Amino acid sequence: MIDFDQFYKENKDQLYAYLLRMTGDRQLALDLVQESFARYLGRYGRRDYKKALLYTIGRNAALDVFRRQSATGLDTENYRDSRADPEQQVIDQEKFKQTISAIAKLAPLDREMISLVTTTDLTYQEIGHVLKISEANVKVRIHRARTKLRAMLASGGE
């Protein structure tokens, strides 16, 4: 059995990536990661750690925020890759903007599924558990969402 510190280290980055895609706000995603782990520890203590449960808590924390305030726009202006040369940074930033913009045009549930599939190693069954839908429904919706994204990106994000 792993301890909470190890559970945190193994999951914080993926949870952040999921919450960033869900919220579009870097600071909010960071805050939600911390809140998710705090809620997990507060509610379930230091026993059997389940990644799907952590994502359910993170999703619910984000939905709580959305209920309290209207969602602000996606933060596509602050994407930077410090390893790339300036020209590559501009190209990457534009691709990032197009991808985030295309994802934002998907239905909310499809956005969440795409985020969970791309940022975590959760199985389709676990994703279904997080989103309260069947595994078969997850598979179908993921396929359809990916097809929509490919079409939007091929047409310039429209």
C-alpha positions as a printed NumPy array, in Angstrom:
array([[  0.   ,   0.   ,   0.   ],
       [  1.306,   3.457,  -0.891],
       [  1.299,   6.403,   1.488],
       [ -0.505,   9.685,   0.841],
       [  2.701,  11.536,  -0.133],
       [  3.397,   8.994,  -2.863],
       [ -0.254,   9.076,  -3.996],
       [ -0.003,  12.878,  -4.215],
       [  3.275,  12.829,  -6.162],
       [  1.987,  10.228,  -8.616],
       [ -1.27 ,  12.046,  -9.359],
       [ -0.85 ,  15.798,  -8.883],
       [  0.426,  16.6  , -12.378],
       [ -2.209,  14.562, -14.192],
       [ -4.98 ,  15.963, -12.001],
       [ -3.679,  19.482, -12.701],
       [ -3.685,  18.852, -16.462],
       [ -7.256,  17.548, -16.294],
       [ -8.462,  20.486, -14.204],
       [ -6.615,  22.97 , -16.426],
       [ -8.433,  21.647, -19.473],
       [-11.699,  21.637, -17.579],
       [-11.386,  25.193, -16.242],
       [ -9.028,  26.893, -18.689],
       [ -7.486,  28.775, -15.754],
       [ -4.007,  27.857, -14.518],
       [ -4.325,  29.327, -11.023],
       [ -7.79 ,  27.92 , -10.513],
       [ -6.567,  24.479, -11.611],
       [ -3.696,  24.677,  -9.102],
       [ -6.103,  25.677,  -6.352],
       [ -8.469,  22.863,  -7.277],
       [ -5.658,  20.292,  -7.171],
       [ -4.863,  21.297,  -3.617],
       [ -8.525,  21.385,  -2.655],
       [ -9.095,  17.955,  -4.214],
       [ -6.316,  16.325,  -2.234],
       [ -7.432,  18.092,   0.941],
       [-11.022,  16.913,   0.425],
       [ -9.81 ,  13.388,  -0.295],
       [ -7.682,  13.272,   2.833],
       [-10.345,  14.937,   4.963],
       [-13.137,  12.625,   3.838],
       [-11.341,   9.3  ,   3.328],
       [ -8.273,   9.632,   5.529],
       [ -5.123,   7.65 ,   5.006],
       [ -6.562,   4.428,   3.658],
       [ -6.89 ,   2.771,   0.271],
       [ -6.185,   5.463,  -2.357],
       [ -8.229,   5.364,  -5.571],
       [ -7.354,   7.539,  -8.534],
       [-10.903,   7.523,  -9.948],
       [-12.231,   8.806,  -6.628],
       [ -9.633,  11.602,  -6.658],
       [-10.794,  12.686, -10.13 ],
       [-14.421,  12.592,  -9.006],
       [-13.515,  14.877,  -6.106],
       [-11.559,  17.187,  -8.441],
       [-14.425,  17.32 , -10.919],
       [-16.909,  18.095,  -8.158],
       [-14.638,  20.827,  -6.763],
       [-14.493,  22.438, -10.222],
       [-18.252,  22.165, -10.632],
       [-18.665,  23.832,  -7.225],
       [-16.58 ,  26.763,  -8.463],
       [-18.607,  26.967, -11.683],
       [-21.801,  27.068,  -9.662],
       [-20.495,  29.917,  -7.481],
       [-19.237,  32.052, -10.332],
       [-19.532,  32.119, -14.066],
       [-16.585,  30.54 , -15.821],
       [-14.067,  33.01 , -17.222],
       [-12.513,  32.547, -20.645],
       [ -9.76 ,  30.069, -21.344],
       [ -6.215,  31.22 , -20.627],
       [ -4.5  ,  30.62 , -23.936],
       [ -2.255,  33.689, -23.806],
       [  0.104,  32.423, -21.108],
       [  1.172,  29.123, -22.669],
       [  4.959,  28.984, -22.941],
       [  7.518,  26.239, -23.524],
       [ 10.82 ,  27.523, -22.217],
       [ 12.766,  24.798, -24.057],
       [ 11.685,  25.888, -27.533],
       [ 13.232,  28.678, -29.562],
       [ 11.1  ,  31.845, -29.918],
       [  9.763,  30.904, -33.353],
       [  8.796,  27.431, -32.156],
       [  7.163,  28.976, -29.081],
       [  4.907,  31.083, -31.303],
       [  3.994,  28.045, -33.413],
       [  3.337,  25.918, -30.329],
       [  1.318,  28.67 , -28.666],
       [ -0.877,  28.989, -31.743],
       [ -1.426,  25.21 , -31.891],
       [ -2.253,  25.249, -28.18 ],
       [ -4.777,  28.071, -28.69 ],
       [ -6.423,  26.246, -31.586],
       [ -6.636,  22.986, -29.652],
       [ -8.016,  24.606, -26.486],
       [-10.487,  26.598, -28.573],
       [-11.651,  23.445, -30.362],
       [-11.981,  21.551, -27.06 ],
       [-14.013,  24.448, -25.624],
       [-16.525,  24.043, -28.457],
       [-17.286,  20.453, -27.471],
       [-20.211,  19.594, -25.221],
       [-19.215,  19.841, -21.526],
       [-19.253,  16.071, -20.964],
       [-17.175,  15.48 , -24.104],
       [-14.665,  18.12 , -22.934],
       [-14.288,  16.335, -19.632],
       [-13.85 ,  12.941, -21.258],
       [-11.206,  14.224, -23.671],
       [ -9.384,  15.806, -20.728],
       [ -9.545,  12.624, -18.674],
       [ -8.354,  10.442, -21.563],
       [ -5.467,  12.719, -22.535],
       [ -4.214,  13.686, -19.098],
       [ -4.678,  10.546, -17.014],
       [ -4.11 ,   6.848, -17.205],
       [ -7.622,   6.088, -16.034],
       [ -9.378,   3.23 , -17.813],
       [-12.624,   3.83 , -19.663],
       [-14.384,   2.029, -16.833],
       [-12.83 ,   4.419, -14.27 ],
       [-13.723,   7.422, -16.436],
       [-17.28 ,   6.129, -16.57 ],
       [-17.262,   5.912, -12.781],
       [-16.007,   9.497, -12.453],
       [-18.616,  10.825, -14.881],
       [-21.399,   8.44 , -13.793],
       [-21.916,   6.901, -17.25 ],
       [-21.298,   3.412, -18.641],
       [-17.955,   2.276, -20.024],
       [-19.592,   1.661, -23.425],
       [-20.946,   5.216, -23.428],
       [-17.457,   6.528, -22.623],
       [-15.973,   4.642, -25.588],
       [-18.593,   5.913, -28.008],
       [-18.46 ,   9.507, -26.784],
       [-14.635,   9.579, -26.804],
       [-14.597,   8.357, -30.395],
       [-17.175,  10.957, -31.446],
       [-15.415,  13.761, -29.562],
       [-12.057,  12.895, -31.136],
       [-13.673,  12.833, -34.58 ],
       [-15.219,  16.273, -33.955],
       [-11.893,  17.635, -32.715],
       [-10.015,  16.343, -35.759],
       [-12.59 ,  17.941, -38.056],
       [-12.478,  21.266, -36.184],
       [ -8.663,  21.369, -36.179],
       [ -8.498,  20.39 , -39.867],
       [-10.812,  23.279, -40.709],
       [ -8.81 ,  25.767, -38.651],
       [-10.672,  25.361, -35.353],
       [-14.075,  26.476, -36.649]])
